[in-house]
Amino acid sequence: MRKLITTLCLSLAVFLTSLDISQGTQFQEGLDAARIGDYEAALSEWEPLAERGNESAQFNLGMIYHKGLGVQYNYKAAVKWYTLAAEQGNAPAQYNLGVMYRLGQGVLQNYKTAVKWYTLAAKQGSAKSQFNLGVMYAKGKGVLQDNINAHMWLNISSVSGKIKNASKNRDIVAKLMTPDEISTAQKLAKVCIANNYKGC
């Protein structure tokens, strides 16, 4: 009996490994197709993977529908696929959902939900989400207007060097703050970065 269980476990492990390799190959074939602009082929490779829960395939399907790559723009389909990937922790999908909720693309415009998705991605190090979150705090969109949090997130996003206007926007917010508020925001940013965005 013990040999039978061991054999079954090994067989299952081999099957699951071959399934992972097969999915990896299928995903790569989708990438190869997308790189040459054959989005129809990419879609046919990624859709079955996405249906089985592959977060990267879900994100890529979201991009195809969001950007209208080889298909009609379909914001509702983009939101569906981004949401599935975002719920698995995919930061780019979380960022894109934040954008779609902020702009009302495929969903009713909802700043509070945009802030939710930006926050999740920002806490994973997404500089674009950190920037957008700072702007949302500065404008009081989806959150109470808060210059300290606005400055903190804009400061954090500027550290990456990837966001062109982060420092400029941070400095605009700083002109509305007292020196003590700026000092508090700077300390919060340092702690946030030191803690790898946990507890920000």
PyMOL commands that set and color helices and strands:
alter all, ss='L'
color gray80, all
select helices_A, chain A and resi 2-35+39-51+55-67+75-86+91-103+111-122+127-139+147-159+166-174+179-194
alter helices_A, ss='H'
color red, helices_A
deselect
rebuild
show_as cartoon
